[in-house]
Amino acid sequence: MGKATLLSLSSVSKTFENGTKALAGLNLDVADGEFLSLVGPSGCGKSTALRLIAGLIAPDSGKVAFASGKPETAFVFQEPTLMPWANAHTNARLALDLEGVARGEADARADEALSRVGLKGFEAAYPRELSGGMKMRVSVARAIAAKPKLLLMDEPFAALDEPARQSLNDDLLTLWREDGMTIVFVTHSVYESAYLSSRVAVMGARPGRVTREISLTPPAKRDEAYRLTPEFSEAARKISAALKEMVS
């Protein structure tokens, strides 16, 4: 039996004020607890779809609907967007402060989140003292400190070197398994989507819409060895083939 639907985008279209038609007739269901990746060419509306789900922008037509009301949602952007004058702990606590969470609880949750992303001992470090990968870990910590049911991620690891990216991929899967979140993840990387996802939605060139959906069945726990398996290679092949079909 499949998982219940958490949210649906139905016949969604979006045109920006400059005339760019980002989405047209986008239909997409997101299941509760799944890890869904959106892939497709630059400008196909992947980021726009995330912002519509988050409620940061509204569709021109169509509907973004949640099955049981909008859940607690966190957004991780491509850039860490940290406050440069604040240390890692204060940055990780930001969403909790904005929600009015009691300071003692907020402090504890921020420290726990930093520990879970591998930054225990760096609570007092400022962004200028952190590597790119560590800054992104603070950004992820800020998101999970809010205990979201839905985590939206817009190419969060694109600017990182491959070792840092793979390490964060592994840590993200651990967080997903442990917290039972639903994750919608935008990436340009076929291999990243094949490694992380339970399902991949391939989007066509602007105006964006879903042209293919690929269900994957990777093991619950994945590591470097999984990247060398025939199963991983086949998943990447399917995604790559779907992208080639879309642009041919």
C-alpha positions in Angstrom: 0.0 0.0 0.0 1.4 3.4 -1.0 1.9 6.2 1.5 -0.8 8.9 1.9 -0.4 12.1 -0.2 0.9 15.0 1.8 0.4 17.7 -0.9 -0.6 18.1 -4.5 0.1 20.7 -7.2 -2.7 20.6 -9.7 -2.5 22.4 -13.1 -0.2 25.0 -11.6 1.0 27.8 -13.8 3.2 30.8 -12.9 4.4 33.7 -15.0 6.6 36.4 -13.5 6.2 40.2 -14.0 9.1 40.2 -16.5 7.1 37.9 -18.7 9.0 34.7 -17.9 6.5 31.8 -18.0 8.1 29.5 -15.4 5.4 26.8 -15.0 2.5 25.7 -17.1 0.1 22.9 -16.1 2.4 21.4 -13.4 0.9 18.4 -11.8 2.7 16.7 -8.9 1.8 14.7 -5.8 4.2 14.4 -2.9 3.7 11.4 -0.6 4.0 11.7 3.2 7.5 10.6 4.2 9.1 10.3 0.8 12.3 11.8 -0.5 11.4 13.4 -3.8 14.0 15.0 -6.1 13.1 17.4 -8.9 15.6 17.4 -11.8 15.6 19.2 -15.1 17.4 21.8 -17.1 18.2 25.3 -15.8 15.2 27.5 -15.9 12.6 24.8 -16.0 10.8 26.0 -12.8 12.2 23.6 -10.2 12.9 26.4 -7.7 9.6 28.1 -8.5 7.8 24.9 -7.6 9.5 24.8 -4.3 8.6 28.4 -3.5 5.0 27.7 -4.4 5.0 24.7 -2.0 6.5 26.9 0.7 3.9 29.6 0.1 6.6 32.2 -0.7 4.8 33.0 -4.0 1.3 32.2 -5.3 0.3 30.4 -8.5 -1.4 32.4 -11.3 -3.7 29.4 -11.8 -4.0 25.9 -10.5 -3.8 24.8 -6.9 -1.3 23.9 -4.2 -3.2 21.8 -1.7 -2.2 20.0 1.5 -4.1 16.9 2.6 -4.4 17.9 6.2 -3.4 21.5 6.4 0.1 22.9 5.8 2.7 21.1 8.0 5.6 22.7 9.7 7.9 23.5 6.8 11.6 24.5 6.6 13.5 25.8 3.5 17.2 25.3 2.8 18.4 27.5 0.0 21.4 27.1 -2.3 23.4 29.7 -0.3 23.6 29.2 3.5 22.1 32.7 4.1 23.7 32.9 7.6 23.8 36.1 9.6 27.5 37.0 9.5 27.4 38.8 12.9 26.0 35.8 14.7 27.7 32.5 15.7 26.6 29.1 14.6 24.5 28.5 17.7 22.6 31.8 17.2 22.1 31.1 13.5 20.8 27.7 14.2 18.4 29.1 16.7 17.0 31.8 14.4 13.8 30.1 13.3 13.0 29.2 16.9 13.5 32.8 18.1 11.2 34.0 15.3 8.5 31.5 16.5 8.8 32.7 20.1 10.1 29.4 21.5 11.3 29.8 25.0 15.0 30.6 25.1 16.0 27.5 27.2 14.3 25.2 24.8 15.5 27.0 21.7 19.1 26.9 23.0 18.8 23.1 23.6 17.3 22.4 20.2 19.8 24.5 18.4 22.7 22.7 20.1 21.2 19.4 19.4 20.7 20.2 15.7 24.3 21.4 15.3 25.5 18.1 16.9 23.3 16.1 14.6 24.9 17.7 11.5 28.5 17.1 12.8 29.2 20.6 14.3 29.4 19.8 18.0 32.2 22.0 19.3 31.6 24.7 16.7 28.6 26.4 18.4 30.6 29.6 19.0 32.2 29.8 15.5 31.2 32.6 13.2 30.4 32.1 9.5 33.7 33.6 8.4 35.5 30.9 10.4 33.6 28.0 8.7 34.2 26.3 5.4 31.5 26.2 2.8 30.4 22.7 3.8 30.2 23.8 7.5 28.2 26.8 6.7 25.7 24.6 4.8 25.6 22.3 7.8 24.6 25.3 10.0 21.8 26.1 7.5 20.6 22.5 7.7 20.8 22.6 11.5 18.7 25.8 11.5 16.0 24.0 9.4 15.9 20.8 11.5 15.9 22.7 14.8 12.4 23.7 13.9 11.4 20.0 13.7 9.7 20.3 10.3 7.4 17.8 8.8 8.3 19.0 5.3 11.8 20.1 4.3 12.3 21.9 1.0 15.9 22.1 -0.3 16.9 24.1 -3.4 20.2 22.8 -4.7 21.8 23.1 -1.2 25.0 21.3 -2.0 25.7 22.5 -5.6 28.6 24.8 -4.6 30.4 22.2 -2.5 33.3 20.0 -3.5 32.5 16.3 -4.0 33.7 14.9 -0.7 31.7 17.6 1.2 28.7 17.0 -1.0 28.7 13.2 -0.5 29.2 13.6 3.3 26.2 15.9 3.5 24.1 13.6 1.3 24.8 10.8 3.9 24.0 13.0 6.8 20.8 14.2 5.2 19.6 10.6 4.6 20.2 9.9 8.3 18.1 12.9 9.3 15.4 11.9 6.9 15.2 8.4 8.3 15.4 9.4 12.0 12.9 12.3 11.8 10.4 10.9 9.3 10.4 14.1 7.3 9.1 14.5 3.8 11.9 16.1 1.7 11.5 17.8 -1.7 15.0 18.3 -3.1 16.0 20.3 -6.2 19.3 19.2 -7.9 21.0 19.2 -11.3 23.0 16.1 -10.4 21.7 12.8 -11.8 24.0 10.9 -9.3 22.8 12.9 -6.3 19.2 12.3 -7.2 19.8 8.6 -7.7 21.6 8.3 -4.4 19.1 10.3 -2.2 15.7 9.7 -3.7 12.8 7.4 -3.3 11.3 9.1 -6.4 12.5 11.5 -9.0 10.3 13.9 -11.0 11.9 15.0 -14.3 10.8 18.4 -15.4 10.7 19.7 -19.0 12.2 22.9 -20.3 10.4 26.2 -19.6 7.5 26.5 -19.0 8.1 23.7 -16.5 5.9 20.6 -16.0 6.6 17.1 -15.0 7.5 14.9 -18.0 8.5 11.7 -16.2 8.4 10.2 -12.7 10.8 7.5 -11.7 10.3 5.4 -8.6 13.4 4.1 -6.9 13.9 1.4 -4.3 17.4 2.0 -2.8 18.3 0.4 0.6 17.2 2.4 3.6 20.8 2.8 4.7 23.2 3.9 1.9 26.9 4.5 2.0 29.9 4.8 -0.4 29.6 1.1 -1.3 26.1 1.6 -2.6 27.5 4.0 -5.2 29.4 1.1 -6.7 26.4 -1.2 -7.1 24.6 -2.2 -10.3 21.4 -0.9 -8.6 22.8 2.6 -8.2 24.1 2.6 -11.8 20.7 1.5 -13.1 18.9 4.3 -11.1 21.3 6.9 -12.5 20.9 5.5 -16.0 17.1 5.8 -15.9 17.2 9.4 -14.7 19.8 10.3 -17.3 17.8 8.7 -20.1 14.6 10.5 -19.0 16.5 13.8 -19.1 17.9 13.0 -22.6 14.4 12.1 -23.8 13.1 15.4 -22.5 15.7 17.6 -24.4 15.9 15.5 -27.6 
